[in-house]
Structures are given as structure tokens and as C-alpha cells.
Amino acid sequence: MPSEKVVFSSLLVLVIAVICIYAYMDELIDPGRIPNALQRFKSSTKANESFTMIMPTFDRTELLFDLLKHYQAVPYLKQIIIVWQNIGQKPPLELWESLGPHLVPVLFKEQTRNLLRNRFLPFPQIDTKAVLTLDDDLQISIPDINFAFSVWTQHQDQMVGFVARTHTAEPKGGYTVSEPKTKRYSLVLTGATFFHRRYLQLYQYQASRLHILVDSIKNCEDIAMNCLVSLWLLQRYGPDAPPAAVHVKPLNMQWLEMKTKRAKKGRGNIGLSRRPGYYQQRGYCLNEFVKIWNGTMPLRYNNITLTLPRQKHKQVIISNAKTWIWKKRDRK
């Protein structure tokens, strides 16, 4: 039998190793700087620098627990709200709790209708300024999430997202929405985006025509949110308003649904974005939104993409990110 000293020493080494791993994930630093990283982490949590994750889920229960386990290790994550869209089915709360204890609390919010805009409901339990909306088949690395959150803390009026899209004015009139072919973009998908919780409330007060359109075609809620944030920025800052969208390119992001056995057998939930006519619908939505706002196109272009930098460059890039995003952009 090992002595008490040996057991205590082993436990102490294990605790130190866990702390070092968290510091590494948070700061991507060398071992000599771990104490400073831990001190910054402690001070930031005291200052309530945390965020709420909102994840709507439908017919992907087999992936849900894997994602919940993965995101339990995110240092600044205060809580996870699961928007349960499996109408008539009870959420697996008891099963999840039986696997605990968990570092990050998980709250299931049952819905009576399966609507895309439910991801933007301003739940009263949200008590952080920042929210991160994520799709239920998307796994993003913890360092990428930490970096995007650090960018958002310096640009709290804007949307900081992992997937960019752009709009294009057509010669014959109207707009289309597509993946960017250059560095220029004007939207970020809300399936993986940080933004201020005020925009959840703002979304609820939009014209009924907007909500009816999104509900009927089951598409474009993200375009609507990008436009609403752009309009809010224009009202606050005037002609010099920054673009709503700030793109952070992740180093490690995976869509897990395509890897499941159900998907390989053709029984998986393939997602709305892979269905026929998806991008045509999105162009139609944007044109209808412009009509709702009396011909105003609120979206503005940005050409800055931030990526998790290497150790020696991180502090410099973070400190200068505001200048890059605010001034070096294209506007239309």
C-alpha cells in the first residue's frame, strides 16, 4: 500500500497538471508564464467576464451529451441553455445530472413550437452580457472559443462569429447571399457567434412580417439578426458605424452530424444549409428584409479576419484588434 505522503504528492501533481492544462487552453502560453495566466483568469472571472451558451437542438440527442461534455471545459462559460425543440419529448435532464457533477450548469428550455427564432429568445436566466449561440452539431476547440470571446470583450456592440458570409448587389437589382470568394464579408452565421444579450430582446420587437417569413421558410434568422445589429449600430454611431460582423477563423471546428452512423445510413438530420434551394431562399429573404426597412440595406462590409495567433504574437494582436476592425474596412 502506498504511504499517505506518496498519495498526497500524487494528488498534488495531478491538481497542478489540471491547472496548467486550463491555463494552456486559455492563454496558449509557455510554462514559465502560467502564474500570470492564472492571475488574469481569476481577475477576469471576478469582473464577471463570462458568457452564456445557447444551443437549440432538434433530433440530435445522440450528439448532445458529447458536445455538453466538450464545452464543460471552457473556462469563461457560466451556463449552457439547451433550447429543446423535440416537441412532445421530455429533455434528458435526469440522465445528464446522473452523470455529474458538472462544472458548468446546463438548463433545458422546452419549446411548444420548433422555430428557428427560438435560439434568440431572451430567457430570464441569461445574466451575462455575452451570449454564444451554437448549432447542435458543431464542435469548436476551446482555444478558439476563448480567443473569439476575448475579441468580443473589446467589441461588445458587434457580432464575433466563426463562419462568414457576404451579400452582393446584382446588376439587375436585388441582393444575393453566398460564401465569400474574397476577404470581404458582411455577415457571420449565428450558429457560431458571440453577441450582446441586448440583441435577443431587439429581435423580439421586429415587424411581424419578418418573423412570419423566417418561420414559414425555416431559414434566414441569422441574416435578420445581422441586419438588426447593423441597424442598431447605424442608429448609435451614425455614418461611421462599424460593420456588424467580425470574423474569427477557427483553427479547429467540426460538424459532427456527418460523422454519425445515422448520417452515413441516410437517416441523420443533415441540416438546413445542405437542402436544395438554400441560398436562393436566403437571397429572397434579404430582399424582403430590405423592403420591410423601406429600401435600406444596413449590412456593411468588413475585410478583417482574426485567427488565434501564436504565443509571442497574441497580446499584440488582441491589443490592436479594435483599430483593425474599426478603421480598416470597406464600407458601402
N, C-alpha and C positions, 0 to 999 in steps of 0.2 A: 504494500500500500504506500502511495507517495505521502511524504510528510506534508503538514499544513503549510510550511513555508514554500514548498515546491508548488502546491496547488495555488497558493496566493500569488506567487510570482507568475505562474502561467496565466492566471486570470488578469493580472495587471498588464502583461504583454498583450493579451487579446484586446483589452479595453483601449490601450494606446494605439494598437493597429487599426481598430474601428474608427477612432478619432482621426487618425491620419488619412484613412480612406475617404472619410467625409470631407476633410479639408482638401484633399487632392481633387475630388469630384467638383468641389465648389470653386476652387481657385486654379487648378492645374498648375501647381507650383512645385518647386523642388523641396526636399525635406527640411532644408535649413530655414525655410520661411513659414513653416507650419504654425508656430505660435502666433505670428502676426495674422495669419489667415483665420485662425480660431478666434482671435480677439475681434476681428472685423465681423465675423459671423455672429458673435454674441451681441455686439453693439447694434448690428442691423436688426436682429430679432427684437431687441429692446425697443427699437424705434418703430416697431410694427411694420417692418418691411417684409411683408408676406403676401401671399396671393391665394385665391380660391380657384380650384379647378372645376369646370363644369363640363360634364361628359354625357351627352344624350346617347341612349343605347336602344337598339331595336334588333331583335333576332340575332344577337351575337353574344349570348350569355356565356358561351364556352370561352370566349376571348376575354371577357370582362375581368375575371379574377387574375389572369396573368398580367393584365395591364395595371390593375389595382396594386398588385404586389410590386410591380416595377416602379410605380410612381410613389410608393411608400418611402423611398429613399431620397426624394427631392427635399433638400434642406429647408427651403423657404415656403414650402407648401403647407398651408394651415389646415385646409379641409378639401375633400373631394365631394362634389354634389353629382350624383348619378340621376339624370333625368330619365326615368323608367318609362319607356314608350311601348312596352309589351302590354297592350291593353287587355285587361282581364286576367293577367298573370301576376301573382304576388312576387315582389322582388326577393332575391335570395339573401336578405339581411341576416337572418339567423345563422345561415351557413357561413357567411362571411365572418360574423362575430365569433363563431365557434373556432375559427382558425386563428384568432387573435392571441395576445393583444397586438394592436397595430399602432404604429407611431402617428399616422395621420388618420383622423376620423373620417368615415365615409357615411354620407347621408343619401338615402334613396328618396326621390320625389316621384311618386306615382302620378301619371297623367291620365286624363279621361279621353284625350284625343291624341293621335300620333301626328304631330305637326312639327315641321322644321323649325318654326319660330319658337318652339318651347325651349330651345337652347338659350334664348335671350330673356327668359322670364326672370324678373328681379326678385328672386327668393329672399325673404326677410333674414335668412340665416347668413347671407353674404355680408360680412362685416369688414372685408378688406377692400382697399381701393382698387387693387388689380384683380382681374379675373383672367383665367386662361381657359378658353374654350377648345376642347379637343374632340375629334371624332373617336368612335369606339373601336376602331381597328387600327389606330395609329400609335406607334411606339417611338418616342423621341428620346434620345440619350439625355441623361441627367446633366452633363456639362452643357449641352446645347440649351436646355431649358434654363439653367442658371444664367447663361450668357444673355439669352433673349430677355430674361427678367431684368437683368442689370441694365440693358439698353432701355427697356420700358421705363424704369425708375427715373431716367433722365428725360423722357419724352412722354409724360403721362397723358397728354392730350391726344396722342397719336396711337395707331394700332401697330403693334410689332408682331409680325407673323412669319411663319416658316415657308409658306408657299405663295408665290407672287403670280398675279395675272395682270393683263393690261386691256384697255379699251382702245378702239381705233375708230376714227371718224371715216365713214365711207364716202367716196366721191358723189354718189347719188343721194346722199343724205342718210342720217341714222348712224348707229354705232354697232360694233361687234365686240365681243369679249373673247379673248383667246390667251394661250400661253405666250409669254414674251419671247420674241425672237432676237431681241437686243437686250441691253442692260436696263432699258426703260420699262417701268411698270406703273400701275396706278391703283391696284387692289392687292390685298392679301386675303387668303381664304380663312374664314372664321372656324374652319375645322382644326386650326392650329395657330391661334393668335391670342396675344395679350392685349387687353384694352381696359379702360377705366369703367368701373361699375355704373357710372352715371349714364353710359350709353345703353345699358339694359333698360333703364326707365325711359330713355328717349325713344327707344324702338317701340315701346307700347303705345305711344301717343301719335303715331303716324296715321296718315289717311287710311281709311278702311279699304280703299281701292288697292293700296299696297299690300295689305295683309291678305285680301281676297286673292290677289294674283299669286302671291307666294304659296298660299295654301292650295290653290287649285292645280298648279303645275308641279308642286313639290320641288321647287328649285329657286335659286336667286336670293335667299335670305341673306347670304353673305354680301352680295352686291348691294342690297338695300342698306346693310349696316355700314359698309364703306362709304356709300353716298351720304348717309346721315351724319357720320363723323366729319366728312368733308364740309357739309353744310354748317355744322356746328363750329368748325374751325374758321370758316369764312365769316361767320357772324361775330366771332370773338376777335379775330386778328385782322380782318379786312383783306384787301388785295394781296398783302404779303403773307397770307396764311400758309403754313407748311402743308405738304401733302398728307393725307390721312394715313397712307400706308408706308411702313418701314419694313423692309425685307431683311430677315436674318436667315442666311443659308445654313441649314444644319449639316453637321458632319456625319451624323448617324440618325436616320429616320427611316422607319419601315412600316409599310402597310401589311398587317398580319393576316387579314382575311384571306388573301390569295394563297397563303401557305397552309391553310387548314384543309383537313380531309374533306369537309363538306364542299369547299370551293372546288377542289380537284374533281369531285364527283358531280359538279354542276348544281349543287344544292345550296351553295353559300349565298349570303347577301352580298352581291357584287358591288353595291354602292351606286348612288345616283349618277355619279360622274362618268360611269362606264356604260350608261344606257344610250341607245340611239337618239340623236337629236338634242343631246345635252347642251352643246354650245350654241345651237340655233335658238334654243329656248332662252339662253342667257342674254343673247343679243336682243331678243324680243323684250325681255324684262327691262333691260337698261333703257331702251327706247320708251317703254311705258312709264318708267320712273321719271324720265326727263319730262314727259307730258304732265305728270302729276305735279311737278315742280315748275310748271309754266315755262318749259323750254330751257331751264337751267341745267347745264352739265356741271355738277360740282366736283367731279374727280380731277385730281391734279397728278401730274407725272412725277416720279422720283427715279433717280438713276443710281442710287447708292444701295449696295448690298453689303451687309456686315456678316462676317464669318468669325467663329470662335478662333481667336488668334493664338499664336504660340506664347509660351511663358513670358519671354522678355518683352513682347510687344503688347500684352494685354492691357496694362494700365494706361499706356499711351493712347491706344485706340479708343478705350472707353472714355477717357477724359476729353477726347476730341470728337466723339461721335455726334454731339449736339451741333457743332459747327458744320460737320459734313452734311448731316441730314437737313439742317435748316437752310443753308445757303447754297450748297452745290446741288441744284436740282433743275430740271426742266419744268417750265410752267406753261400751261395752255388754258 
